[in-house]
Amino acid sequence: MTDLLKKINKYIILMIISSLFGMPWIYVRHLIFDFNNPETFTLVDLIPKYIDYLIRFVVIILLIIDFKKENFKYIVITCIAAFFYPLLGIIIFSLLYLEKVNEKASA
């Protein structure tokens, strides 16, 4: 189980960073930026979206690397799932990893 936690630790950190730019961003943005300029307001509202897509692409890249290391199949469908919902891609990787560990233990 600790091996699984070591494998998905980077994904957990990315999901925490992603959640920090969700609801807390609404409150923190007023402290960081001056909203007297209307152009600043639209740019500041787009920052969470850009970070969300950046994190999705990073998760997909990390999943591809981990799938290649572990020689798992279903890379394409996992990457598509991770693009729409990153946690789903992480769960698929975790289930495949647990299945591999169980097969090694039973053999």
C-alpha positions in Angstrom: 0.0 0.0 0.0 2.9 2.4 0.7 4.1 1.8 -2.9 0.8 2.9 -4.2 1.0 6.1 -2.1 4.5 6.8 -3.4 3.2 6.4 -6.9 0.2 8.7 -6.5 1.7 11.3 -4.2 2.5 13.6 -7.1 -1.1 13.4 -8.3 -2.4 14.2 -4.8 -0.3 17.3 -4.7 -1.6 18.4 -8.1 -5.2 17.9 -7.0 -4.6 20.0 -3.9 -3.1 22.8 -6.0 -6.0 22.5 -8.4 -8.5 22.9 -5.5 -6.7 25.9 -4.2 -7.6 27.8 -7.4 -11.2 26.9 -7.1 -13.4 28.4 -4.4 -10.5 30.1 -2.3 -9.5 32.0 -5.4 -12.7 34.0 -5.3 -11.7 35.4 -1.9 -8.0 35.7 -2.4 -8.1 37.6 -5.7 -9.5 40.7 -4.1 -6.5 40.8 -1.8 -4.0 40.4 -4.5 -5.3 42.4 -7.4 -6.7 45.9 -7.8 -10.2 45.8 -9.4 -10.5 49.4 -10.4 -9.3 48.5 -13.9 -12.0 46.4 -15.8 -9.4 44.7 -17.9 -7.7 43.3 -14.8 -10.9 41.8 -13.6 -11.4 39.6 -16.7 -7.8 38.4 -16.7 -8.0 37.6 -13.0 -11.1 35.5 -13.6 -9.4 33.4 -16.2 -6.4 32.4 -14.1 -8.2 29.5 -12.4 -9.2 28.1 -15.8 -5.7 28.3 -17.2 -4.3 26.6 -14.2 -6.9 24.0 -14.3 -6.1 23.1 -17.9 -2.4 23.2 -17.2 -2.8 20.8 -14.3 -4.9 18.5 -16.5 -2.2 18.3 -19.1 0.5 17.7 -16.4 -1.6 14.9 -15.0 -2.0 13.4 -18.5 1.8 13.6 -19.1 2.5 12.0 -15.7 0.0 9.2 -16.3 1.6 8.5 -19.7 5.0 8.3 -18.0 3.7 6.0 -15.2 1.8 3.8 -17.6 5.0 3.3 -19.7 7.0 2.5 -16.6 4.5 -0.1 -15.4 3.8 -1.5 -18.9 0.0 -1.0 -18.5 -2.5 -1.0 -21.3 -5.4 1.4 -21.8 -3.2 4.6 -22.0 -5.4 6.3 -24.5 -8.7 5.8 -22.7 -7.2 6.8 -19.3 -5.7 10.0 -20.8 -9.1 10.9 -22.3 -10.8 10.3 -19.0 -8.1 12.3 -17.2 -8.6 15.3 -19.6 -12.3 15.5 -18.7 -11.9 14.5 -15.0 -8.3 14.1 -13.7 -9.3 12.2 -10.6 -10.8 9.4 -12.8 -7.5 8.9 -14.6 -5.7 8.7 -11.3 -8.2 6.1 -10.0 -7.8 4.0 -13.2 -4.0 4.0 -12.7 -4.4 3.1 -9.0 -6.7 0.2 -9.8 -4.4 -1.2 -12.5 -1.4 -0.8 -10.1 -3.3 -2.6 -7.3 -4.3 -5.4 -9.8 -0.6 -5.8 -10.8 0.5 -6.0 -7.2 -2.2 -8.6 -6.4 -1.1 -10.7 -9.3 2.5 -10.6 -8.2 1.5 -11.5 -4.6 -0.6 -14.5 -5.8 2.1 -15.8 -8.1 
